Amino acid sequence: MPDISVVIPTLNEAGNVAKLIPLVEDQFQTLGVSGEVVVVDDKSTDGTAEAARITGLPYGNVKVLVREVRDGLGNALRRGVHESSGELVIFMDADLSHDPKELGGFLKALKSNDVVVGSRFIKGSRMQRTLTRKLISGAYNHVARLLLGVSVADVTSGYRGFRKEAFIRLDLTSAGPEIHSELVVKACVAGLRVAEIPVAYRDRLEGKSKLNYASIGPGYGRVLLAGLYVKASKFFD
């Protein structure tokens, strides 16, 4: 059984995933860990799944899961977790915005924590992003900390690691990218050990972003409301 599973959701990322898998595998070797890569593809039309299979063939530790229905990033990530074999799981974007060289930092922090967030908003982090995306992400994170008392500075970061048993125990339900926030909020409310490490983030070098703020806004709003409900319920217990 591998020590770590790196789960990578994909949608039309053939060129990027073919570059990313060898970088992740290099880190497994450098860190001296047994790892696997789990690619969860949403039935891409550009040959992403085949590119991942071909690239992963020499390594023998790459799973490629193709979903027949595109029903959200959260559902894709949950499937990746449930079909992973490692005790520790890392979520990583396929577009090369997350640096695989940060994996060592996650593994070190997970020795004493249940959830570790790769933060773009703490000392030591570096972020290359458009001003609009910085403002939207920053505003949501500020509201989450203010309303919920969450100490994590970057609840929306997609680069994160966790213990698989903790993820399953939290029973996450979000269908879309708001699953990242739900994970942090529920982990904090449940009293799990949650930490942040600084990471370098850059915008994708090629391909088109799948992010649409208008469509994902309601989901992120529901996470905040659910967190407030849980806090209020505890107050009146």
C-alpha positions in Angstrom: 0.0 0.0 0.0 1.4 3.4 -0.9 2.2 6.0 1.8 0.7 8.8 -0.2 -1.9 9.3 -2.9 -1.9 12.4 -5.1 -5.3 13.0 -6.5 -5.5 15.1 -9.7 -8.9 16.1 -11.2 -8.7 16.8 -14.9 -10.9 18.2 -17.7 -9.1 18.8 -21.0 -5.6 19.0 -19.5 -3.7 16.5 -21.8 -0.6 18.6 -22.3 -0.4 19.6 -18.6 -1.1 16.2 -17.1 1.7 14.6 -19.2 4.1 17.1 -17.7 2.8 16.9 -14.2 2.9 13.2 -13.6 6.7 12.9 -14.1 7.2 15.8 -11.7 5.2 14.1 -9.0 7.0 10.8 -9.6 10.3 12.6 -9.3 9.2 13.9 -5.9 8.3 10.4 -4.7 11.8 9.3 -5.5 13.4 12.4 -4.0 11.4 12.1 -0.7 11.9 8.3 -0.6 8.2 7.6 -0.3 5.9 5.0 -1.8 3.2 7.0 -3.7 0.5 6.7 -6.3 -1.1 9.2 -8.7 -4.9 9.1 -9.1 -6.1 11.0 -12.1 -9.9 11.6 -12.1 -10.9 12.7 -15.6 -14.3 14.2 -16.4 -14.5 12.5 -19.9 -12.1 15.0 -21.5 -12.4 15.5 -25.3 -8.7 16.2 -25.8 -7.3 12.8 -24.9 -6.4 13.7 -21.3 -7.2 10.2 -19.9 -5.1 8.5 -22.6 -2.2 10.9 -22.1 -2.3 10.2 -18.4 -2.3 6.4 -19.0 0.6 6.5 -21.5 2.6 8.9 -19.2 2.0 6.8 -16.2 2.7 3.4 -17.7 6.4 3.2 -17.0 5.8 4.1 -13.3 3.2 1.4 -12.6 1.5 3.5 -9.9 -0.9 5.7 -11.9 -4.6 5.1 -11.7 -6.8 6.8 -14.4 -10.5 7.1 -13.5 -12.9 8.4 -16.2 -16.2 9.7 -15.0 -19.1 9.4 -17.4 -21.0 12.3 -15.9 -19.5 15.7 -15.2 -21.3 16.6 -12.0 -18.8 18.8 -10.2 -15.2 19.0 -8.9 -16.3 18.0 -5.4 -17.8 14.7 -6.7 -14.6 14.1 -8.7 -12.4 14.6 -5.7 -14.5 12.4 -3.5 -14.3 9.6 -6.0 -10.5 10.0 -6.2 -10.2 9.8 -2.4 -12.4 6.7 -2.1 -10.5 4.9 -4.8 -7.1 5.9 -3.5 -4.9 3.5 -1.5 -2.7 5.8 0.6 -3.2 6.8 4.2 -2.3 10.3 3.3 -3.9 12.1 0.3 -2.9 15.3 -1.5 -5.2 17.3 -3.8 -3.3 18.9 -6.7 -4.5 20.9 -9.7 -3.6 19.5 -13.1 -2.7 22.9 -14.7 0.8 23.1 -13.1 -0.3 26.0 -10.8 0.7 23.8 -7.8 4.4 22.9 -7.5 5.1 19.2 -6.8 8.3 20.3 -5.0 6.0 21.4 -2.1 5.0 17.7 -1.4 7.7 17.3 1.2 6.3 20.2 3.2 2.8 18.6 3.2 4.2 15.2 4.4 6.2 16.9 7.2 3.2 18.8 8.4 0.9 15.8 8.2 3.0 13.9 10.8 1.3 16.0 13.5 -1.9 17.2 11.7 -5.1 15.9 10.2 -5.5 18.5 7.4 -2.8 20.7 5.9 -3.6 23.6 3.6 -1.2 25.0 1.1 -1.7 28.6 1.7 -1.4 31.6 -0.7 -2.0 34.1 2.1 0.6 33.5 4.8 4.2 34.6 5.3 6.5 32.8 2.8 3.8 32.1 0.2 4.1 33.4 -3.3 1.1 34.0 -5.7 1.0 34.9 -9.4 -2.6 35.6 -10.1 -4.8 38.2 -11.7 -5.9 41.1 -9.5 -9.6 40.1 -9.8 -8.9 36.6 -8.6 -6.8 37.8 -5.8 -9.5 40.2 -4.6 -12.3 37.6 -4.8 -10.3 34.9 -3.0 -9.1 37.3 -0.4 -12.5 38.6 0.3 -14.1 35.2 0.7 -11.3 34.1 3.0 -11.7 37.2 5.1 -15.4 36.7 5.5 -14.9 33.0 6.4 -12.5 33.9 9.2 -14.7 36.7 10.4 -18.0 34.8 10.5 -16.8 31.4 11.5 -13.7 32.1 13.5 -11.6 29.9 11.3 -8.0 30.5 11.9 -6.9 29.3 8.5 -6.0 32.1 6.1 -6.7 30.3 2.9 -9.8 28.1 3.1 -10.3 28.1 -0.7 -6.8 26.7 -1.7 -7.0 23.6 -3.8 -3.5 22.4 -2.8 -4.0 20.5 0.4 -3.3 17.3 2.2 -5.1 15.2 4.8 -5.4 11.9 6.4 -7.9 9.8 4.4 -9.7 8.6 7.5 -10.3 12.2 8.6 -11.7 13.2 5.2 -14.2 10.2 5.2 -15.2 11.0 8.8 -16.1 14.6 7.9 -18.7 13.3 5.4 -18.3 16.2 2.9 -21.2 16.8 0.6 -20.3 19.7 -1.7 -20.6 18.8 -5.4 -18.4 21.7 -6.7 -15.0 23.4 -5.8 -16.5 24.7 -2.6 -15.5 21.3 -1.2 -12.2 22.8 -0.4 -13.8 25.3 1.9 -16.2 22.7 3.4 -13.2 20.5 4.3 -11.4 23.2 6.2 -14.6 24.6 7.9 -15.8 21.2 9.0 -12.3 20.1 10.2 -12.0 23.2 12.3 -15.5 22.9 13.8 -14.8 19.2 14.6 -11.6 20.1 16.4 -9.3 18.3 14.1 -5.7 19.4 13.8 -5.5 21.8 10.9 -2.3 23.6 9.8 -1.1 25.8 6.9 2.1 25.8 5.0 3.2 28.5 2.6 3.2 27.5 -1.1 4.0 29.1 -4.4 1.0 29.5 -6.7 1.1 30.6 -10.4 -1.6 30.9 -13.0 -1.8 28.1 -15.6 0.8 28.3 -18.4 -1.5 26.7 -21.0 -5.1 25.7 -21.5 -8.3 27.3 -20.3 -9.4 27.8 -16.7 -12.7 25.9 -15.8 -13.4 28.4 -13.0 -16.6 30.4 -13.2 -17.3 32.6 -10.2 -20.9 33.2 -11.1 -21.7 29.5 -11.0 -19.6 28.5 -7.9 -20.7 31.5 -5.8 -23.9 29.8 -4.3 -21.9 26.7 -3.3 -19.4 28.7 -1.4 -22.2 30.7 0.2 -23.8 27.5 1.4 -20.6 26.4 3.1 -20.6 29.6 5.1 -24.2 29.2 6.1 -23.7 25.6 7.1 -20.7 26.6 9.2 -22.8 29.3 11.0 -25.6 26.9 11.6 -23.2 24.4 13.3 -21.6 27.1 15.4 -25.1 28.4 16.5 -26.2 24.8 17.3 -23.2 24.3 19.6 -23.9 27.6 21.3 -27.4 26.6 22.2 -26.5 23.0 23.3 
